[in-house]
Amino acid sequence: MQPTLVLRDATPDDGATLAAIYNPYVRDTVITFETEEVPAEQMGARVAKVQAAGLPWLVASDPDSGTMLGFAYAGPFQDRDAYRHALELTIYLASDARGRGLGTMLFEAVIARVQDLPASSKHAPAHGLYSRIALPNAASAALHDRFGFTQVGTFGEVGHKLGRWIDVGVWQLLLDD
């Protein structure tokens, strides 16, 4: 059974809370290849940029406490115009929110939003969703697999962080036209 949560569109004003969820991944893991913590203002600007492109950035909160537990968004896969129908799906959960079905809820909601992009959107129709996953990451791979993503490649030792080389897997989900 999935938890009862409040899903809503992020706002640039959520920058501090989003950064509080994201920055432990920056500091302590190889899950993101950023090496410097992201300030609240920059995180808020990232939200604004994704949403200005007409794409979803969602947050999930506990309905009782109002505590934000995670976020997910679909951003452009690359900046070049021919990539406009390819989107990159990203998700981060607060450390105490993992394993409770939150990732599934966020994925469902973001994928639904991507599939319902208005015809006027530069990115419509979205044709493919992609995710890059630092390996190994069994939980993230399982989440993607559950939604029908397939691993289409691996970049070997493409990143160096926390004193080691990291492989990155690429997962793809082709959407119905």
MARDO-516016 format. One line per field, with one value per residue (C-alpha): residue in three letters; x negated, y negated, z negated; chain. Coordinates in nm, 3 decimals, padded with zeros to 5 digits. Each point is the difference from the previous one (the first is absolute). Layout:
N
rest c(ALA:...)
px c(X:...)
py c(Y:...)
pz c(Z:...)
kette c(A:...)
This chain:
177
rest c(MET:GLN:PRO:THR:LEU:VAL:LEU:ARG:ASP:ALA:THR:PRO:ASP:ASP:GLY:ALA:THR:LEU:ALA:ALA:ILE:TYR:ASN:PRO:TYR:VAL:ARG:ASP:THR:VAL:ILE:THR:PHE:GLU:THR:GLU:GLU:VAL:PRO:ALA:GLU:GLN:MET:GLY:ALA:ARG:VAL:ALA:LYS:VAL:GLN:ALA:ALA:GLY:LEU:PRO:TRP:LEU:VAL:ALA:SER:ASP:PRO:ASP:SER:GLY:THR:MET:LEU:GLY:PHE:ALA:TYR:ALA:GLY:PRO:PHE:GLN:ASP:ARG:ASP:ALA:TYR:ARG:HIS:ALA:LEU:GLU:LEU:THR:ILE:TYR:LEU:ALA:SER:ASP:ALA:ARG:GLY:ARG:GLY:LEU:GLY:THR:MET:LEU:PHE:GLU:ALA:VAL:ILE:ALA:ARG:VAL:GLN:ASP:LEU:PRO:ALA:SER:SER:LYS:HIS:ALA:PRO:ALA:HIS:GLY:LEU:TYR:SER:ARG:ILE:ALA:LEU:PRO:ASN:ALA:ALA:SER:ALA:ALA:LEU:HIS:ASP:ARG:PHE:GLY:PHE:THR:GLN:VAL:GLY:THR:PHE:GLY:GLU:VAL:GLY:HIS:LYS:LEU:GLY:ARG:TRP:ILE:ASP:VAL:GLY:VAL:TRP:GLN:LEU:LEU:LEU:ASP:ASP)
px c(00.000:-00.133:-00.025:00.235:-00.201:00.058:-00.140:-00.027:-00.197:-00.323:-00.059:-00.327:00.078:-00.054:-00.370:-00.122:00.198:-00.094:-00.365:00.030:00.119:-00.254:-00.319:-00.061:-00.023:-00.257:-00.205:00.019:00.074:-00.091:00.368:-00.047:-00.321:00.027:-00.277:00.105:00.321:00.270:00.119:00.373:00.015:-00.161:00.236:00.294:-00.138:-00.020:00.368:00.088:-00.203:00.165:00.346:-00.069:-00.062:00.353:-00.126:00.101:-00.191:00.202:-00.052:00.152:00.081:00.136:00.359:-00.016:-00.330:-00.038:-00.358:-00.131:-00.116:-00.120:00.017:-00.005:-00.011:-00.036:-00.251:-00.138:-00.230:-00.233:00.020:-00.020:00.336:00.007:00.008:00.317:00.218:-00.245:00.024:-00.214:00.182:-00.160:00.109:-00.138:00.150:-00.078:-00.208:00.281:00.257:-00.156:00.170:00.352:00.138:-00.073:-00.222:00.279:00.252:-00.232:-00.093:00.366:00.088:-00.293:00.044:00.373:-00.081:-00.254:00.250:00.257:-00.221:00.215:-00.042:-00.138:-00.298:-00.337:-00.049:00.334:00.044:-00.259:-00.143:-00.258:-00.087:-00.358:-00.176:-00.365:-00.075:-00.336:-00.081:00.054:00.340:00.237:00.290:00.000:-00.046:00.294:00.222:-00.077:00.049:00.340:00.115:-00.122:-00.329:-00.279:-00.371:-00.133:-00.361:-00.274:-00.270:-00.295:-00.196:00.146:-00.003:-00.246:00.131:-00.076:-00.328:00.131:00.108:00.373:00.188:00.330:00.283:00.251:00.364:00.258:00.378:00.151:00.349:00.293:00.048)
py c(00.000:-00.341:-00.266:-00.295:-00.300:-00.342:-00.037:-00.350:-00.209:-00.132:-00.374:-00.192:-00.080:00.371:-00.044:00.032:00.317:00.155:-00.079:00.159:00.324:-00.013:-00.119:00.315:00.185:-00.257:00.023:00.366:00.209:00.057:-00.007:-00.352:-00.113:-00.349:-00.053:-00.334:-00.044:-00.189:-00.322:-00.050:-00.282:00.214:00.288:-00.237:-00.125:00.359:00.048:-00.320:00.106:00.343:-00.146:-00.284:00.276:00.126:00.311:00.148:-00.032:00.160:00.025:00.244:-00.097:00.170:-00.125:-00.008:-00.178:-00.175:00.133:00.033:00.356:-00.002:-00.143:00.108:-00.185:00.042:-00.231:-00.026:00.291:-00.232:-00.360:00.068:-00.034:00.350:00.136:-00.197:00.315:00.174:-00.083:00.096:00.122:-00.077:00.094:-00.059:00.108:-00.110:00.266:00.091:00.023:00.285:00.338:-00.132:-00.015:-00.370:00.054:00.194:-00.278:-00.270:00.201:00.069:-00.367:-00.135:00.258:-00.082:-00.372:00.067:00.211:-00.281:-00.287:-00.245:00.006:-00.354:00.122:00.000:00.349:00.149:00.269:00.136:00.308:00.127:-00.029:00.059:00.032:00.023:00.210:00.015:00.367:00.203:-00.125:00.296:-00.203:-00.255:00.268:00.197:-00.310:-00.067:00.365:00.000:-00.275:00.179:-00.183:00.212:-00.048:-00.099:-00.063:-00.062:-00.262:00.165:-00.203:-00.324:-00.181:-00.032:-00.087:00.093:00.154:00.246:00.042:00.038:00.165:-00.150:00.206:-00.152:00.108:-00.073:00.010:-00.059:-00.144:00.069:-00.264)
pz c(00.000:00.095:-00.268:-00.014:00.111:00.144:00.351:00.140:00.244:-00.145:-00.013:00.001:-00.366:-00.078:00.078:-00.359:-00.071:00.335:-00.070:-00.345:00.164:00.284:-00.169:-00.209:00.332:00.114:-00.320:-00.084:00.311:00.362:00.102:00.136:00.160:-00.145:-00.252:-00.150:-00.196:00.187:-00.165:-00.053:00.255:00.269:-00.072:00.028:00.332:00.124:-00.079:00.184:00.306:00.026:-00.045:00.247:00.255:-00.075:-00.176:-00.336:-00.326:-00.281:-00.373:-00.246:-00.356:-00.309:-00.036:-00.380:-00.057:00.335:00.015:00.354:00.059:00.358:00.348:00.361:00.328:00.373:00.161:00.350:00.082:00.192:00.119:00.374:00.178:00.149:-00.357:-00.087:-00.022:-00.236:-00.369:-00.297:-00.308:-00.337:-00.351:-00.350:-00.330:-00.353:-00.174:-00.241:00.282:00.198:00.023:-00.062:00.356:00.043:00.303:00.170:-00.064:00.129:00.310:00.082:-00.033:00.203:00.276:00.021:00.027:00.274:00.193:-00.031:00.119:00.194:00.378:-00.022:-00.208:00.172:-00.146:00.115:00.073:-00.236:00.167:-00.247:-00.366:-00.109:-00.332:-00.086:-00.307:-00.178:-00.040:-00.199:-00.118:-00.028:-00.141:00.281:00.266:-00.145:-00.001:00.364:00.095:-00.174:00.238:00.312:00.043:00.146:-00.046:00.341:-00.085:-00.251:-00.006:-00.172:-00.254:00.131:-00.335:-00.286:-00.342:-00.360:00.106:00.255:00.360:00.062:00.283:00.118:00.146:00.239:-00.024:00.273:00.024:00.341:-00.028:00.231:00.266)
kette c(A:A:A:A:A:A:A:A:A:A:A:A:A:A:A:A:A:A:A:A:A:A:A:A:A:A:A:A:A:A:A:A:A:A:A:A:A:A:A:A:A:A:A:A:A:A:A:A:A:A:A:A:A:A:A:A:A:A:A:A:A:A:A:A:A:A:A:A:A:A:A:A:A:A:A:A:A:A:A:A:A:A:A:A:A:A:A:A:A:A:A:A:A:A:A:A:A:A:A:A:A:A:A:A:A:A:A:A:A:A:A:A:A:A:A:A:A:A:A:A:A:A:A:A:A:A:A:A:A:A:A:A:A:A:A:A:A:A:A:A:A:A:A:A:A:A:A:A:A:A:A:A:A:A:A:A:A:A:A:A:A:A:A:A:A:A:A:A:A:A:A:A:A:A:A:A:A)
